[in-house]
Every structure is written in C-alpha cells, then in structure tokens.
Amino acid sequence: MGGPRTVVAVFQKYQTARSSFAQEIADLAGRPECVEQLMQENVIYILKGLLTDVSLSIQQNAAIAVGKLASHSAEIAELLDKEDVLRTLVYVNIERPNRYLKRASLNSLRSIVKHNAALARSVVEMGGLELILGCMEEFDAAVKEAAAFVLGYIARQDLTLALAVVGSGCVPLLVLCLQEPEVNVRVVSTSALADIAKHSEDTAQSVIDAGAIPHLVRATSNLDTRLKRQALYALASIAKHSLYMAETVMEAEIFPLVLEHAGHTDEYIRKAACSLVKEIVKHSPELAQMVVEAGGLGVLVNSVIKNKGENRLPAILALGFIAGHTPALGLSVIYSKGVDALSMALEEEFQTHVGAAAAWALG
C-alpha cells in the first residue's frame, strides 16, 4: 500500500529525472552535431516548459540550453522569438529573481540579440531593458557583466535601439561599472558605452553627460590590454561626431598618453590609439596642429609601417586628414617621411580599401 513516503519518493524521482534531463539538454545544445536532431525532437517547446519549472536549477539549465541553441544560428534565435521563449526568459526572471538564473538568462539574451536588429528589438519591446536595468544594479559582478554584454549587443545594432538603451537609464549605470574592481565588468561596460556613443551626437552626448570621459581616460592607463583598447575605442566613438566632442576628449588630457599607446607593442592597441587620433584630427587644423606639435606624426608613420592590413588603416587616414587641412601640415607629413610610409602601404596592401585609403592620403 502507498503512503506519504511513497508519494514523496515518486516526486523525488520525478524531480531527479527532470534535473538530469535539463542538464543533459544543456550539454547537448552546445554540440553543433546534435543541434539538428534536438530541433527535430521539438526541443524549443520542451525548453519553454522547463523555463517555468518550480526548480531553479532546472530553469537555469533550460536557460543555458536556450543560449547555446541560439548561438548556432539566427534562424534558431528567430524561432525562439516566434515561440515566445524570449518573453518567457524575461518574465521568469522578473517573477522569480535569482542571480544564477539571471546570469544564465542574460547570456541567453546576448546569444539571441547579437544576430540582428529585429531580434534585439523584440527583446526591447517585451520589456527586456527593464530586466537588464535591474540586473545592472545587482551586487553580483557576473550578473552586471552579463547585463552590460546584452546592452552592448542591443545598442550596436542601430541608432533606434541605442536610443532605447539611453532612454532606459542604463548609461549612468554603465559608467558606474567603470569604477568596479572586477576588470571584466569594466571591459564589457566600456565596450557597451562605445556601442552606444558611436551612432550619433545625441547618443555620444548621453555618454558625456553621464560623466564617462574621465573614467575612460583613466582606463587607457590600465595594464589590462582589453580595457585599454576598449577605452580608446569608446573615446574615438565620442570624438568622431563633432569638433565640440573632439575638444571635450582633448580637454580630458588624453594627450600625450594616446600617442604612447599609438606606439604600443600590441598591434591592436596601436590601431585603437590611431583610431582616436584620426577622429580628433579630422575636425580642424588647430586640433591637427596640436597633435603634430605633440609628436604625433612620428608614431602615426611608425604605425603605418609596423601594422598590417586593416590594422594600419586608422593611421593612414589620420595622416591623410592632417595633410589635407593646410599646406603647412602637408609639408609636416612629408618631412616626417609620411609619404614613404604611405607609398609602402599602397604597394604592399592586398586589401583594396586599405590601398585606396593610402592613395587618398597621398593625393
């Protein structure tokens, strides 16, 4: 005869089976050779149910599986959206907050929104930014990092989505993350700010108004190469829009530090630093002259010589912008052996657009 113990045993068995199933599905979803068969087995419908399970560990494994599946292709990500799995991810976290579940769900959202603007827009329209905003205020650094990742992927898609991120109030929280002790949080938040600022003067102004520039300048001195590189790109994304914004970056005393980075041993940091110099010098002869007087021509020429392919493009364009302002600045580029470096780039480059840039700069 059955009794209370029998009932408990049945439910424990059911719980163990569900937990094992969810974990195995999460493991299988990460294997490309298994994805097609999983889709044939209607795994999306099953995962949608597991996301609302009473067990947090099962919900977490289901969210991990969703993220792994979504990362395989835009088609799977779009199917997840169509089947309302995105909405389930968002609302489960609002109704039942847990940092481990939040982290898994945010990573899944990142895997989905990275594919295209339509998917990112779906997340925004179903209230995803409110969830992300709450996660940015979490104490857990890994949750903040995951939230900043999603914000960056949403904002980079287009201007409308970047403005939605700005309107949600996330920019000041991203700036606060620049002061976190965990370097990964700072790297991802800096990248997200660059993705926001790059679209327009309005989005860049929101980053300036939040007080990001001093923190970004400070980050360029960090020993971590990822943070240094992302901070340089974020500053370039601000400076590119107008003379006022370029002057704002200059006033934060980024020189001569940026020129030191333009001569860095790491090719990608040299590229990032030259990108910032390029976005500053293009605006006016006065700014270009300041860079020349700071010794900028020498490091730009060296960057053209040392870097290869796409990585030498910012230095090429910076030399072209400087030379194009006035005859005197053009002569300065010539005297700094800029013509020799540009000619070498023109002869060496197999990438058409890089060679075209070198030809433009020489002209």
ZALUM-180897 format. One line per 3 residues: number of its first residue (from 1); their letters; for each residue x, y, z of C-alpha. Coordinates in steps of 0.2 Angstrom, whole numbers. Layout:
BEGIN
NUM = a = X/Y/Z  ...
END
This chain:
BEGIN
1 = mgg = 0/0/0  6/18/-4  8/31/9
4 = prt = 16/48/12  33/41/9  28/33/-7
7 = vva = 21/50/-13  37/59/-8  48/46/-17
10 = vfq = 38/47/-33  40/66/-33  58/65/-29
13 = kyq = 61/53/-43  52/65/-55  62/79/-49
16 = tar = 79/69/-51  73/64/-69  69/82/-74
19 = ssf = 85/89/-67  95/76/-76  86/79/-92
22 = aqe = 88/98/-91  107/96/-88  109/84/-102
25 = iad = 99/95/-114  111/110/-109  126/99/-113
28 = lag = 119/93/-130  114/110/-135  132/115/-135
31 = rpe = 137/102/-148  134/108/-166  132/90/-172
34 = cve = 117/87/-160  108/103/-164  98/97/-179
37 = qlm = 92/82/-170  87/92/-155  77/103/-166
40 = qen = 68/88/-174  64/82/-156  54/99/-153
43 = viy = 67/104/-140  61/123/-140  44/118/-134
46 = ilk = 51/107/-121  63/121/-115  49/133/-114
49 = gll = 41/122/-101  57/119/-92  60/138/-90
52 = tdv = 44/139/-79  49/124/-69  47/125/-50
55 = sls = 66/120/-48  78/135/-50  92/123/-56
58 = iqq = 81/116/-70  76/134/-75  95/138/-75
61 = naa = 99/123/-86  85/127/-98  91/145/-100
64 = iav = 109/139/-103  102/127/-116  92/141/-125
67 = gkl = 108/152/-126  118/138/-133  105/134/-146
70 = ash = 103/152/-151  121/155/-153  121/142/-168
73 = sae = 111/152/-180  100/167/-182  86/155/-189
76 = iae = 86/146/-172  86/163/-162  71/169/-173
79 = lld = 62/153/-169  65/155/-151  57/173/-153
82 = ked = 42/166/-163  39/153/-150  39/166/-136
85 = vlr = 54/159/-127  61/176/-126  46/183/-117
88 = tlv = 47/168/-105  65/171/-102  61/189/-97
91 = yvn = 46/186/-86  53/171/-77  67/182/-71
94 = ier = 56/196/-66  44/185/-56  57/174/-48
97 = pnr = 74/184/-46  89/173/-43  107/178/-48
100 = ylk = 111/162/-56  96/161/-66  98/180/-71
103 = ras = 116/176/-77  110/161/-87  95/171/-95
106 = lns = 106/186/-99  119/175/-108  104/168/-117
109 = lrs = 98/185/-122  115/190/-128  116/175/-139
112 = ivk = 99/180/-147  101/199/-149  118/198/-157
115 = hna = 111/191/-173  101/206/-179  92/221/-175
118 = ala = 75/213/-177  79/201/-163  86/215/-152
121 = rsv = 70/225/-155  59/210/-149  69/210/-133
124 = vem = 66/228/-130  48/228/-135  44/214/-122
127 = ggl = 52/224/-108  69/216/-108  78/233/-104
130 = eli = 68/234/-88  75/217/-83  93/222/-88
133 = lgc = 92/238/-79  88/229/-63  102/217/-66
136 = mee = 114/232/-68  110/236/-50  114/219/-44
139 = fda = 128/216/-31  135/201/-41  148/206/-53
142 = avk = 145/192/-65  127/197/-67  132/215/-70
145 = eaa = 144/209/-83  131/199/-92  119/213/-92
148 = afv = 132/225/-99  135/212/-113  117/212/-118
151 = lgy = 116/231/-118  131/232/-129  124/220/-142
154 = iar = 107/229/-142  115/246/-144  127/241/-158
157 = qdl = 113/236/-170  106/253/-175  103/271/-169
160 = tla = 85/267/-163  90/253/-152  104/264/-145
163 = lav = 92/277/-141  81/265/-132  95/259/-121
166 = vgs = 99/278/-117  81/281/-113  80/266/-101
169 = gcv = 93/275/-90  106/262/-92  120/274/-97
172 = pll = 124/281/-79  124/263/-73  137/258/-86
175 = vlc = 148/272/-81  146/266/-63  153/249/-69
178 = lqe = 168/258/-75  173/260/-56  170/242/-52
181 = pev = 185/232/-45  182/217/-57  191/221/-74
184 = nvr = 179/210/-84  165/221/-79  174/237/-84
187 = vvs = 179/230/-101  162/225/-106  154/241/-99
190 = tsa = 167/251/-109  163/241/-125  144/245/-122
193 = lad = 147/263/-120  157/263/-136  142/254/-145
196 = iak = 130/267/-138  141/283/-142  146/278/-160
199 = hse = 129/281/-168  125/299/-166  129/316/-157
202 = dta = 114/313/-146  120/295/-140  138/302/-138
205 = qsv = 131/316/-128  122/305/-116  139/296/-113
208 = ida = 147/313/-110  133/319/-98  134/303/-88
211 = gai = 152/308/-84  161/294/-93  176/303/-101
214 = phl = 187/305/-86  184/286/-82  188/281/-100
217 = vra = 204/291/-100  209/283/-84  205/266/-91
220 = tsn = 218/269/-105  232/268/-92  226/251/-86
223 = ldt = 238/237/-88  224/226/-95  226/227/-114
226 = rlk = 207/223/-117  202/238/-106  215/249/-113
229 = rqa = 209/245/-131  190/247/-127  193/263/-118
232 = lya = 202/270/-133  188/265/-145  175/272/-133
235 = las = 184/289/-134  185/288/-153  167/284/-154
238 = iak = 163/300/-144  176/311/-153  171/307/-171
241 = hsl = 154/316/-170  159/335/-169  173/347/-165
244 = yma = 165/351/-148  166/332/-144  184/330/-150
247 = etv = 189/345/-140  180/338/-125  190/322/-126
250 = mea = 206/333/-129  202/343/-113  202/327/-103
253 = eif = 221/326/-105  221/311/-116  237/318/-124
256 = plv = 251/313/-124  245/297/-117  236/292/-133
259 = leh = 252/294/-143  261/282/-131  248/269/-135
262 = agh = 250/273/-154  267/266/-152  262/251/-141
265 = tde = 270/234/-143  252/227/-146  246/230/-164
268 = yir = 228/231/-159  231/244/-146  241/254/-159
271 = kaa = 226/253/-170  214/259/-157  225/273/-152
274 = csl = 227/278/-170  208/277/-172  206/290/-158
277 = vke = 219/302/-166  211/300/-183  194/305/-175
280 = ivk = 201/320/-167  212/327/-181  199/326/-194
283 = hsp = 189/340/-187  200/356/-188  218/362/-192
286 = ela = 220/368/-175  217/350/-167  228/343/-181
289 = qmv = 242/355/-177  241/351/-158  244/333/-162
292 = vea = 259/337/-174  266/348/-160  264/334/-148
295 = ggl = 275/322/-159  260/313/-166  267/312/-184
298 = gvl = 281/300/-179  270/287/-171  257/288/-185
301 = vns = 271/285/-198  278/270/-187  260/263/-185
304 = vik = 258/263/-204  275/254/-206  273/241/-192
307 = nkg = 254/237/-193  247/227/-207  231/226/-217
310 = enr = 216/233/-208  226/237/-193  236/251/-202
313 = lpa = 220/259/-209  217/272/-195  235/278/-195
316 = ila = 234/280/-214  218/290/-213  225/301/-199
319 = lgf = 240/306/-209  228/310/-224  217/321/-213
322 = iag = 232/330/-206  240/333/-223  223/339/-230
325 = htp = 220/353/-218  234/366/-224  249/366/-235
328 = alg = 260/368/-219  253/352/-211  255/343/-228
331 = lsv = 274/348/-228  275/342/-210  269/325/-215
334 = iys = 281/325/-229  296/329/-218  290/315/-206
337 = kgv = 293/303/-220  274/300/-221  274/299/-240
340 = dal = 287/285/-239  276/275/-227  260/278/-237
343 = sma = 269/273/-253  274/257/-245  257/253/-238
346 = lee = 250/257/-256  262/244/-263  260/231/-250
349 = efq = 242/230/-247  231/217/-255  215/224/-246
352 = thv = 208/236/-259  200/248/-246  217/250/-237
355 = gaa = 226/253/-253  213/266/-258  215/275/-242
358 = aaw = 233/276/-244  231/283/-262  218/295/-255
361 = alg = 231/301/-241  245/303/-254  233/313/-265
END
